[in-house]
């Protein structure tokens, strides 16, 4: 009986225990999900701010690198490069300041407060060679901002700094608005050195605030992200409290019902009261379920309006939920994605990689952290997503799947690729210029070398312990003390160093390098880092050594030549005297030669007149002798003895030869000079020559071929004589075959080259010069007619016209006579 009385109290205790357990699990689940959402959002905001600020600083640095590589640009070049960096919200102006601190505004409107900050930063700029971001800077109009610096060095010397001033409130606000981070739902602030650079959003729920360190090029900022009061209120529903209250009420009602039932059964009361209480409990539970559904609707609305793609999968990575963002991100509707795994939207190789990574992470029940994967959108574009997710378990700890977000980082990856290309271009420029860069962490004794530095040292990065001692081990033993001394002085005297020394490569090869280094110090004066460049100058040193040898050799030659010139000058002085005497003698000789030439011209004219007169005067007695000898031959041939007939025949032949000789001499004298030049058609001249030789050509059956003969400036009668003599010569010295004479012509520059080829008996090459001399006959009195003047006349005609004549022949193979004549233009000139 006593036990039955305790049943309502036991039921009340158990019901309350279950209610508290459900309330605690619901609260913990909601808080964990909301904290995860805030953590993911904070990391995304941090990455966006850091990446965008870093991108602007690297753009500034790339402009300086181009200037360092190309040399210091002119003002116009500065401004063109600077204008390519402006245009973003938050940008104020870009300024160049040289070592003299004289500022030149390249773009934008200057700010006096920022200029003072730039002036104050100059001592630090002389020690830091890499780009960096300042701390908070007060701007005009009670605004706050920061300055990005990109120092410029040339040949190890500080040339100045390119600085870009930003309004932090505008810049960070623009970055976050473009990234669609629901600024109205979150309170976001960025502080540096205790000063607030940026703040936006509603009144924060500070108990949910996330604070993350944000390092940007040497500046330590702090990012604080907290949900707004409204977001916190809407995300943390009252469902756990409602469940707790309703559970407590239900427990009390349930235990009361049991107690009433016991009392009714004991006291015989009816069941109506118990039924009424049970109905009330059912109604209360239905109300609690409705509140839970409304809370879930609010949470789902928050997820579906997020800029990131929110998703849930089962244990096999099959989507069970995707937010509507999938339409804007990949072009698919929600129902086209549900029921399919991650890798269904990837290329085969990428799908296999992601499947293996998910299998590894899922087996260990680990979260997915910033897993980059390339997806294909519905229209075929490649979209790079950054996937983060956490495993989901039920109340009993059973693994259900993953819940997480996808972020579109395609633009970020493109920017990174552009940066990689820029860095590759810089590395290529270092390779071409043979300049490597290095950075030495003095406190850790760690050396970082560029690829070109390793190439200069001939070392493999994987097999070299980059320390200062290892570097000294590569220096030539004779140069090692000097190098160590310069580095030590740079550290102690706080000044850069620039030296040349030798290296010994692993294969024993020696190289000359030019090394420049500068030290960065902490504020208390302790050195922390040294950086610099190293350039391979072996070729230059080799060239300098060769030039030194050349100079020494040249000096020796100059000394020798100077001595020779002194001796030569003495000889020249003597020769000048001799030459002066010779010139006087030559002048006298020239006068005598001119008189002699005039006398010879007179004698030549008299000789020409005499030759003509003698030839003409000899014709008359020869005709008389010829007539009487021929008369004797006709009257007394056969009447006297045979010896007399032979003598008479000799006399007749001798008279005929004498007549021909006199005629040829007369013709030879007539071609002494050109009387008058006129256009001569060589084809017509050949025709006239063939007409004059008609009987000879007809008797021998000779065939003459000629085509395309030109018109030249010449003495017509002499050209006729030239063709007649050469044709006659070809027919007279023919062989057994029918004579075939071919006349051709070829233009050679400003001359015509004629060739007359026959198929006669030919000429021995050793007589090719002799046949053109006067009275030279190779065949003597062999029955072939001729006086030995025909070719001499031809030579004189050709030379009168400024040409030359020669023969090419072999015995029994015919002959080819060549002669040249000026072209029409040459003759006209």
Secondary structure as the mmCIF struct_conf table of DSSP 4:
data_model
#
loop_
_struct_conf.conf_type_id
_struct_conf.id
_struct_conf.beg_label_comp_id
_struct_conf.beg_label_asym_id
_struct_conf.beg_label_seq_id
_struct_conf.end_label_comp_id
_struct_conf.end_label_asym_id
_struct_conf.end_label_seq_id
HELX_RH_AL_P HELX_RH_AL_P1 UNK A 2 UNK A 70
BEND BEND1 UNK A 72 UNK A 72
HELX_RH_AL_P HELX_RH_AL_P2 UNK A 75 UNK A 83
TURN_TY1_P TURN_TY1_P1 UNK A 84 UNK A 85
BEND BEND2 UNK A 88 UNK A 88
TURN_TY1_P TURN_TY1_P2 UNK A 89 UNK A 90
STRN STRN1 UNK A 91 UNK A 98
TURN_TY1_P TURN_TY1_P3 UNK A 99 UNK A 100
STRN STRN2 UNK A 103 UNK A 108
HELX_RH_AL_P HELX_RH_AL_P3 UNK A 112 UNK A 120
TURN_TY1_P TURN_TY1_P4 UNK A 121 UNK A 121
HELX_RH_AL_P HELX_RH_AL_P4 UNK A 122 UNK A 125
TURN_TY1_P TURN_TY1_P5 UNK A 126 UNK A 127
BEND BEND3 UNK A 130 UNK A 130
STRN STRN3 UNK A 132 UNK A 133
BEND BEND4 UNK A 135 UNK A 135
STRN STRN4 UNK A 137 UNK A 139
TURN_TY1_P TURN_TY1_P6 UNK A 140 UNK A 142
STRN STRN5 UNK A 143 UNK A 154
TURN_TY1_P TURN_TY1_P7 UNK A 155 UNK A 156
STRN STRN6 UNK A 157 UNK A 167
HELX_RH_AL_P HELX_RH_AL_P5 UNK A 168 UNK A 178
TURN_TY1_P TURN_TY1_P8 UNK A 179 UNK A 180
TURN_TY1_P TURN_TY1_P9 UNK A 183 UNK A 185
STRN STRN7 UNK A 186 UNK A 192
TURN_TY1_P TURN_TY1_P10 UNK A 193 UNK A 194
STRN STRN8 UNK A 195 UNK A 200
BEND BEND5 UNK A 201 UNK A 202
STRN STRN9 UNK A 204 UNK A 204
HELX_RH_3T_P HELX_RH_3T_P1 UNK A 206 UNK A 208
STRN STRN10 UNK A 210 UNK A 216
TURN_TY1_P TURN_TY1_P11 UNK A 217 UNK A 218
STRN STRN11 UNK A 219 UNK A 227
STRN STRN12 UNK A 228 UNK A 228
HELX_RH_AL_P HELX_RH_AL_P6 UNK A 229 UNK A 235
BEND BEND6 UNK A 236 UNK A 236
BEND BEND7 UNK A 238 UNK A 238
HELX_RH_AL_P HELX_RH_AL_P7 UNK A 239 UNK A 267
TURN_TY1_P TURN_TY1_P12 UNK A 268 UNK A 268
BEND BEND8 UNK A 271 UNK A 271
HELX_RH_AL_P HELX_RH_AL_P8 UNK A 272 UNK A 304
TURN_TY1_P TURN_TY1_P13 UNK A 305 UNK A 305
BEND BEND9 UNK A 306 UNK A 308
STRN STRN13 UNK A 309 UNK A 314
TURN_TY1_P TURN_TY1_P14 UNK A 315 UNK A 316
BEND BEND10 UNK A 317 UNK A 317
STRN STRN14 UNK A 318 UNK A 318
STRN STRN15 UNK A 319 UNK A 322
TURN_TY1_P TURN_TY1_P15 UNK A 324 UNK A 324
HELX_RH_AL_P HELX_RH_AL_P9 UNK A 325 UNK A 330
BEND BEND11 UNK A 331 UNK A 331
HELX_RH_AL_P HELX_RH_AL_P10 UNK A 334 UNK A 337
TURN_TY1_P TURN_TY1_P16 UNK A 338 UNK A 339
STRN STRN16 UNK A 341 UNK A 341
HELX_RH_3T_P HELX_RH_3T_P2 UNK A 342 UNK A 345
BEND BEND12 UNK A 346 UNK A 346
HELX_RH_AL_P HELX_RH_AL_P11 UNK A 348 UNK A 363
TURN_TY1_P TURN_TY1_P17 UNK A 364 UNK A 365
HELX_LH_PP_P HELX_LH_PP_P1 UNK A 366 UNK A 367
STRN STRN17 UNK A 368 UNK A 376
TURN_TY1_P TURN_TY1_P18 UNK A 378 UNK A 379
BEND BEND13 UNK A 380 UNK A 380
STRN STRN18 UNK A 382 UNK A 393
TURN_TY1_P TURN_TY1_P19 UNK A 395 UNK A 396
STRN STRN19 UNK A 399 UNK A 408
HELX_RH_AL_P HELX_RH_AL_P12 UNK A 410 UNK A 433
TURN_TY1_P TURN_TY1_P20 UNK A 434 UNK A 434
STRN STRN20 UNK A 435 UNK A 441
TURN_TY1_P TURN_TY1_P21 UNK A 442 UNK A 445
STRN STRN21 UNK A 446 UNK A 449
HELX_RH_AL_P HELX_RH_AL_P13 UNK A 451 UNK A 457
TURN_TY1_P TURN_TY1_P22 UNK A 458 UNK A 458
HELX_RH_3T_P HELX_RH_3T_P3 UNK A 461 UNK A 463
BEND BEND14 UNK A 467 UNK A 467
HELX_RH_AL_P HELX_RH_AL_P14 UNK A 468 UNK A 474
STRN STRN22 UNK A 475 UNK A 475
HELX_RH_AL_P HELX_RH_AL_P15 UNK A 477 UNK A 493
TURN_TY1_P TURN_TY1_P23 UNK A 494 UNK A 494
STRN STRN23 UNK A 497 UNK A 504
TURN_TY1_P TURN_TY1_P24 UNK A 506 UNK A 507
BEND BEND15 UNK A 508 UNK A 508
STRN STRN24 UNK A 510 UNK A 521
TURN_TY1_P TURN_TY1_P25 UNK A 523 UNK A 524
BEND BEND16 UNK A 525 UNK A 525
STRN STRN25 UNK A 527 UNK A 536
HELX_RH_AL_P HELX_RH_AL_P16 UNK A 538 UNK A 636
TURN_TY1_P TURN_TY1_P26 UNK A 637 UNK A 639
BEND BEND17 UNK A 640 UNK A 640
HELX_RH_AL_P HELX_RH_AL_P17 UNK A 642 UNK A 670
TURN_TY1_P TURN_TY1_P27 UNK A 671 UNK A 672
BEND BEND18 UNK A 673 UNK A 673
BEND BEND19 UNK A 675 UNK A 675
STRN STRN26 UNK A 678 UNK A 681
HELX_RH_AL_P HELX_RH_AL_P18 UNK A 682 UNK A 692
TURN_TY1_P TURN_TY1_P28 UNK A 693 UNK A 693
HELX_RH_AL_P HELX_RH_AL_P19 UNK A 694 UNK A 700
TURN_TY1_P TURN_TY1_P29 UNK A 701 UNK A 701
STRN STRN27 UNK A 703 UNK A 706
STRN STRN28 UNK A 711 UNK A 714
HELX_RH_AL_P HELX_RH_AL_P20 UNK A 716 UNK A 732
TURN_TY1_P TURN_TY1_P30 UNK A 733 UNK A 733
BEND BEND20 UNK A 736 UNK A 737
HELX_LH_PP_P HELX_LH_PP_P2 UNK A 738 UNK A 739
STRN STRN29 UNK A 740 UNK A 748
TURN_TY1_P TURN_TY1_P31 UNK A 749 UNK A 750
STRN STRN30 UNK A 751 UNK A 757
BEND BEND21 UNK A 760 UNK A 761
HELX_RH_3T_P HELX_RH_3T_P4 UNK A 765 UNK A 767
TURN_TY1_P TURN_TY1_P32 UNK A 768 UNK A 769
HELX_RH_3T_P HELX_RH_3T_P5 UNK A 770 UNK A 772
BEND BEND22 UNK A 773 UNK A 773
TURN_TY1_P TURN_TY1_P33 UNK A 774 UNK A 775
BEND BEND23 UNK A 778 UNK A 779
BEND BEND24 UNK A 781 UNK A 783
BEND BEND25 UNK A 788 UNK A 788
HELX_RH_AL_P HELX_RH_AL_P21 UNK A 790 UNK A 800
TURN_TY1_P TURN_TY1_P34 UNK A 801 UNK A 802
STRN STRN31 UNK A 805 UNK A 809
TURN_TY1_P TURN_TY1_P35 UNK A 811 UNK A 812
BEND BEND26 UNK A 813 UNK A 813
STRN STRN32 UNK A 815 UNK A 822
HELX_RH_AL_P HELX_RH_AL_P22 UNK A 824 UNK A 828
#
